[in-house]
Amino acid sequence: DAEKDIAALRLEIATLRSALQTLDQAMSGQKDETARQREHGKALADAVDKARTEASAVGAGEKKALGAARASAVIGVAARLSSAVESGLPFASELGLLAPLAQGDAKLGEITTVLQPHAATGVVSRAALAAGFPAVAKAALADDLADDSFGERLLGKIKGLVSLRRVGADVPGDAVDAKLARAEAALEAGDVAKAVDLMKSLPPQTAKATSAWLARAEAHLAAKRAVDQLASYAVTLLGAAR
């Protein structure tokens, strides 16, 4: 039974290596868009090299070495997924690499389930969420002011005025424009979760303006959290295999 388990693990690692190499070849023609992507690519290469070294171990510790190789491969896949989420790119190929690893592993299966709905299209990047925020904020503020003004007949004039809305992380208070200012500052600082919390606390009359943006932001957050969990879990697996 032990020999069968080892053979199965060897086959699993070999299959994963082949898939990673195929994916690398497919992506070789693409230019590096950010330093972050280059770092993730290096992380994956290091993980695969480590997998080869660990998987070549022989003797009594071979099964443990193969487990470490598996964990290292998961770390590499997590790096690719993180890059895709940050860049707003589809990640179906990357997620597919987890399929052989997730068999019999409830945690990996759970993470895959969270990511699967967005794999084909990807999720909106943080940069895109930030770029689209000013228009959303202007519309939300206009709807809020219209609700508290003389009515819809002033809406055109209001929409012109809200282009002067306040900005900055230090804008105090619970008014709509104050929360919008702090949400935008949070986005610029990379804190999507804080921005989402602030946007969800806005009054009902702003929902029409903010609902689509919130849906995209929450999808981004869910994917990022799942990938972070994957990376953390992979490190745990690696530690357990040593």
C-alpha positions in Angstrom: 0.0 0.0 0.0 2.8 2.4 0.8 4.5 1.7 -2.5 1.1 2.4 -4.3 0.8 5.7 -2.4 4.3 6.7 -3.4 3.7 5.8 -7.0 0.4 7.8 -7.0 2.2 10.8 -5.6 4.9 10.6 -8.2 2.4 10.5 -11.0 0.5 13.5 -9.5 3.7 15.6 -9.2 4.8 14.6 -12.8 1.4 15.6 -14.1 1.5 18.9 -12.3 5.0 19.6 -13.6 3.9 18.9 -17.2 0.9 21.3 -16.8 3.0 24.0 -15.3 5.5 23.7 -18.2 2.7 23.9 -20.7 1.3 27.0 -19.1 4.7 28.6 -19.0 5.1 28.1 -22.7 1.7 29.5 -23.4 2.6 32.6 -21.4 6.1 33.0 -22.7 5.0 35.4 -25.5 3.3 37.8 -23.1 5.2 40.8 -21.8 5.6 41.4 -18.0 3.1 44.0 -17.1 4.2 44.7 -13.6 7.1 43.9 -11.2 4.6 41.9 -9.2 4.0 39.5 -12.0 7.7 39.0 -12.5 8.1 38.2 -8.9 5.3 35.7 -9.0 6.8 34.1 -12.1 10.1 33.7 -10.2 8.3 32.3 -7.2 6.7 29.6 -9.4 10.0 28.7 -11.1 11.6 28.4 -7.6 8.7 26.2 -6.5 9.0 23.9 -9.5 12.8 23.6 -9.0 12.2 22.7 -5.3 9.5 20.2 -6.3 12.1 18.5 -8.6 14.7 18.3 -5.9 12.3 17.1 -3.2 10.7 14.5 -5.6 14.1 13.0 -6.4 14.7 12.0 -2.8 15.0 8.3 -2.2 14.9 6.0 0.7 12.7 6.0 3.8 11.9 9.7 3.5 10.7 9.6 -0.1 7.0 9.9 0.6 7.7 12.9 2.8 9.8 14.5 0.1 7.0 14.0 -2.4 4.6 15.6 0.0 6.9 18.6 0.2 7.1 18.7 -3.6 3.3 18.8 -3.8 3.1 21.6 -1.2 5.7 23.6 -3.2 3.8 23.2 -6.4 0.6 24.5 -4.6 2.6 27.5 -3.5 3.6 28.1 -7.2 0.0 27.9 -8.4 -1.1 30.3 -5.6 1.5 32.8 -6.9 0.1 32.6 -10.4 -3.5 32.9 -9.1 -2.5 36.0 -7.1 -0.9 37.6 -10.1 -4.1 36.9 -12.2 -6.4 38.4 -9.5 -4.2 41.5 -9.1 -4.1 42.0 -12.9 -7.8 41.3 -13.6 -7.0 38.3 -15.9 -8.8 35.0 -16.3 -7.3 32.2 -14.2 -9.0 29.0 -15.5 -5.7 27.4 -16.5 -4.1 28.2 -13.2 -7.1 26.8 -11.2 -7.1 23.7 -13.3 -3.6 22.9 -11.9 -5.2 22.4 -8.5 -7.6 19.7 -9.7 -5.2 16.7 -9.2 -4.0 18.2 -5.9 -7.4 18.8 -4.5 -8.5 15.2 -4.7 -9.1 14.0 -1.1 -8.2 17.4 0.3 -11.2 19.2 1.6 -9.5 22.5 2.1 -8.2 22.7 -1.4 -11.6 21.7 -2.7 -13.2 24.5 -0.7 -10.8 27.1 -2.1 -11.4 25.8 -5.6 -15.1 26.1 -5.2 -14.8 29.8 -4.2 -12.6 30.6 -7.2 -14.3 28.6 -9.9 -17.2 31.0 -10.7 -14.7 33.7 -11.7 -12.1 31.5 -13.3 -13.1 32.0 -17.0 -13.5 35.8 -16.9 -11.3 36.8 -13.9 -12.2 39.5 -11.4 -11.8 43.2 -11.7 -8.4 44.4 -10.5 -7.9 46.8 -7.6 -6.5 49.3 -10.1 -9.7 49.1 -12.2 -11.9 49.4 -9.2 -10.0 52.6 -8.2 -10.1 54.0 -11.8 -13.9 53.6 -11.9 -14.5 55.0 -8.5 -14.8 58.7 -9.2 -17.7 58.3 -11.6 -19.5 56.0 -9.1 -18.9 58.5 -6.2 -20.2 61.4 -8.3 -23.4 59.5 -9.2 -23.9 58.3 -5.5 -23.5 61.9 -4.2 -25.9 63.2 -6.8 -28.5 60.7 -5.8 -28.0 61.5 -2.2 -28.3 65.3 -2.7 -31.3 64.8 -5.0 -33.1 62.9 -2.2 -32.5 65.7 0.2 -33.1 68.7 -2.1 -36.1 70.3 -3.8 -36.3 67.2 -6.0 -35.4 65.7 -9.3 -35.8 69.1 -11.1 -32.5 70.2 -9.5 -30.7 67.0 -10.3 -28.9 68.4 -13.4 -27.6 71.3 -11.4 -26.5 69.0 -8.6 -24.6 66.7 -10.9 -22.5 69.7 -11.9 -21.8 70.6 -8.4 -20.7 67.2 -7.1 -17.6 67.3 -9.3 -16.3 69.5 -6.4 -16.7 66.7 -3.8 -14.3 66.4 -1.0 -11.4 63.9 -1.2 -8.9 62.5 1.3 -8.6 59.9 4.1 -9.0 62.6 6.7 -12.4 63.9 5.7 -14.5 63.5 8.9 -18.1 62.6 9.6 -20.8 60.2 8.4 -22.1 62.3 5.5 -22.1 60.5 2.1 -19.4 62.7 0.7 -17.2 62.1 3.7 -17.6 58.3 3.4 -17.0 58.5 -0.3 -13.8 60.4 0.3 -12.5 57.9 2.8 -13.4 55.0 0.6 -11.5 56.5 -2.4 -8.5 57.0 -0.1 -8.7 53.4 1.1 -8.7 52.2 -2.5 -5.7 54.3 -3.4 -3.9 52.8 -0.4 -4.8 49.2 -1.5 -7.4 48.5 1.1 -10.4 47.3 -0.9 -12.1 45.8 2.1 -12.2 49.1 3.9 -13.6 50.8 0.8 -16.3 48.2 0.4 -17.3 48.5 4.1 -17.7 52.3 3.7 -19.7 52.0 0.5 -22.0 49.4 2.0 -22.7 51.9 4.8 -24.1 54.5 2.5 -27.9 55.3 2.6 -30.3 53.4 0.4 -30.8 56.2 -2.1 -27.2 55.6 -3.3 -27.7 51.9 -4.1 -28.5 52.4 -7.8 -25.2 54.2 -8.3 -23.0 51.9 -6.2 -24.5 48.3 -6.5 -22.6 47.3 -9.7 -19.3 48.6 -8.3 -19.8 46.9 -5.0 -20.5 43.6 -6.8 -17.3 43.8 -8.7 -15.3 44.8 -5.6 -16.8 42.0 -3.5 -15.9 39.5 -6.2 -12.3 40.8 -6.2 -12.2 40.5 -2.4 -13.6 36.9 -2.3 -11.0 35.8 -4.9 -8.1 37.5 -3.2 -9.0 36.0 0.2 -9.3 32.6 -1.3 -5.9 32.9 -3.0 -4.4 34.1 0.3 -5.9 31.1 2.1 -4.4 28.8 -0.6 -0.9 30.3 -0.1 -1.2 30.0 3.7 -2.4 26.4 3.5 0.3 25.5 1.1 2.9 26.7 3.6 1.2 24.6 6.3 1.4 21.6 4.0 5.1 22.2 3.4 5.8 22.5 7.1 4.0 19.3 7.8 6.0 17.4 5.2 9.3 18.3 6.8 
